[in-house]
Amino acid sequence: MAKVLKRSRIQIWGDVIFALFIREIKSGFSDKFGLSWAILNPVSFIFVLSFIRGSMDGGETHTMPTFVFMAYGMIIIQMFLSMWGSSSNAIKRNKSLFAFRQVQPISAFLAAGLFESLVKLTVYLTILAIMYFLRMDIQIANPLELLFCFTQISIIALSLGMLFGLAEQFVRELAKVKSLIQRPLFFISGVFFSLQDVPKDFWPYLNWNPVLHAIELSREAVYPTYGAVGVSNFYLGMSTLFLLSLALFSYQAFWKQAISR
């Protein structure tokens, strides 16, 4: 007689997340370009922006190479926007699977976040490899702080994705609002500039944005001489905690209604 293996709830949840993660990989790399485009797009953008900014500041921006300055800005903002967008569409992409009792939206959100993290990790390692072959100085003075910045911005993006993913099941037009919010973030998050380039009178209009804090702090983590000003780990941490709590409370309250609509 065949023996039935009993799995704990955590094991079932882990298997569901892994299955959805594999599904994300297959759908994400199903076209002809696949992962290569996910790498070439930001890398080429970084080279172009580094050339433009480097022609203005001589190849060094506030004591760090302009290429490195642009690289951390681009990686973080693209990770933030792609993870937010992907996780907010997780319910819509996997709605047919929610007919199975074991599959819940939280698993789809986490699988989407893991997939985007994998892609951006590959991009980051590729950029480090390019820097090595070009004999550029590779410096990471505080790897723990750098990891902390990446982790917090991932949690913020995933939390916003969860909030918008749930809300869009009730109000479809919120997808357009999300696009309107995302567009200016590329220009106000310190990707192309540092707060040191901006007069202090204008800082309050910019440093409400936790993405700006993550980008500036990540630059300081690799080059301490960069000296990030006007940003703080405390604000980034509080923003992460607030948005994560709000997302989890909203999920607990509305996930059943969201998948039934």
N, C-alpha and C positions, 0 to 999 in steps of 0.2 A: 504494500500500500504506500502510495507517494506521501512523503512528509511535507506538510504545509509549513513554510517558514513564516514566522510572525515578525514583522518589522515594527519598530517603534515609530511614533509620530514624527520624531526628528529625522529618522532615516527616510521615511516616505517623503517628507518635505525636501530633504536634500536630493533625493532621486528626481523629484519633480523639477526642482531648480536646474539640475544638471541637464535633464532632457530638454527643457526650454532653452537653456544656454546653447546646447548643440543645435537646436532649431534656429536660434538667432545667428549662429555662425553660418549655417547653410544658407539662410536667406540673405545674410549680409555679404557673402562671398559668391553669390550665385551668378553674378554677371561676369563679363569677360575680364574686367579690370580687377575686381575684387579687392583684396588687401593692398595690392600695388597702388591703386588710386588713393586709398586711405592714407598711404605713406607719402606718395608723390605730391599730393595736393598741399598739405601743410609745409613740407620741406621746400618745395619750389616757392611758396609764398614767403617763407622765412628768408630765402636767399634774395628775393626781389626787394623785400622791405629792408633787409640788412644793407643792401647796396645803396638804396635811397638814403637811409639814415646815415650810413657810413660816409657817404659823400659830403654830408653836412657836419659831422663831428669827428672826422678823421679815423673812423673805425673803432673808436672807444667811446662808450657811453657811461659816464659816471664811474669810471675806473674799471668797468667790465667790457669785454669785447662786444661790439654791437650785435654780432651774430648770436651770441649767447643771450644778450638782452632781449632780442626779438624772439628767440626760440622759446624761452620760458613763458613769455606773454602769449605767443600763439598756441602753444601746447595747452596751457591752462584754459584759455578762452574757448578753444575748439572742443576740449574735453567737456567743459561746462555746458556749452550749447548743444553738442551732439548727445550727451547723456540726458539732458533735460528733454530734448526733442524725442529721443528714442523711448525713454521711460514713459513719457506722457502718451505715447501711442501704443503702449504695451497691451492695454485692455482691448483696444480695437483690433490689434493684430491677432490676439489669442482668444477672442471671445468665444469661438466655437469650442475651445477646449475646456471652458468653464462648466460645461455640462457634466464633466467628470468631477466627482466629489473631492478628489485629492488635489485638483488644480484650482488654486485661488489666485486672485490678482497680485498679491504680495510676491508670489513666486515669479510672476511675469516681470514685475518691476525690478526685482533683484537680478534676474537673468539678463535683462536689457542693460542694467548697470554694469554687470560683470563683463559683458561683451564689449561695451564701449571702453571700459578700463583696459581690457586686453589689447584693443586696437591702439589706444593712446600709449600704452606701455611699449608696444612694438615701434611706434613712431619715435618715442623718446630714445629707445635703444639704437634705432637707425641714425638719429641725429648725433648721438654720441659716437657711433662708428664713423660717420662722415667727418666729425671733428678730429677723430684719431688719425684717419688717413690723410686729412689735410694738415696734419701736424699743428692743430690748434690746441691751446691750453685747455685741458679738461680739469675743472676744479669744482669740488663739492665739499665745502668747508663744514657744513652741518647737515648731513644726510637725514637725521631724524626730523629736523625742522622742515626740510624739504618734503619728506614723506607725510608729515603732519599737514602741510599745506595742500598737497594733492588729495589726501584722504578727506579733509574737511570740504574742499570744493566739490568732491565727488558726492558727498553726503548732501550738500546743499542742492546740487543739480538733481539728485535722485528724489529728494524731498519735494522740490518744485514740480518734477515730473509726476510724482504721485498725486500731488494736489491738483494739477491741471488735468491729469488723466482721469481722475474721479469727476472733477467738475465738468469736463467736456461731455460726459455721458448724460448730463442733465441739460447743459446749454452748449450746443454744438458750435455756436459762434465764438466761443472762447478760444478756439484754435487760431482765429484771426487776431485776437487780442494778444495771444502768446507771440505770434510773429512780429507784431508791432513793438512788443517789449524787447524782444531779442535783438532786433536790428541795431538800435543805438548802443547796446551793450558792447559791441565790438569796438566802438570808438571811445567809450567813456571808462573803460576798464584798465587803462594803462598799458595796452598792448604796444602802442606806438610811442608812448611817452612815459615819463616818470613824474610823480608828484613834485619832484625837485625842479621840473621844468615849468611848473605852474605857479603863479603868484598865490601866496597863502590866502588871500581874500577869496579865491575861488575854490579852495579845498572843500568847504562844506557841501558844495554842489557835486562833488565827486566821491568823497570818502564815505558816503553812506553805503556804497556798493561793496559788498564783501569780496567780490571777484577781484577788485582792485587791490584789496588788502592781501589776498592770496598771491597775486602776481608779484607785488612788490616784496612781500616777505620771502617768496621763493627765490627771488633774485638775490636778496641779502643772504639767504641760506647758502648759496653757492659762492658768492663773493661778499664777505663781510664788509669789505671796504666800500661797497655800494652805498651802505647807510640809508636804508629805507626810512623815510620820514612821513609823518601824517597817517601812519597805519599801525595796527596793533594786533597781536595774537589774541588778546582778550575779546576784541570786537568780532574777530573772525570766529572765535569759539562760541561766543554768545549767539551769533547769527546762525551758526550751524545747529546749536542746541534748540533754539526757538523754532526754526523751520522743520527740523526733524520731529520735534514734539507735535507741532501743528499737523504735520503730514500723517503721523501715526494715529493721532486722535481722530482726524477726519476719515482715515481709512477704516478705523474700527467702527465709526458711526455710519458710514455710507457705502461700504463696498458691496453689500448684498443688493442694495437698491441699484447701484451702478451697473452691475452685470445683468440685472433683470430687465433693463430698459432696451 
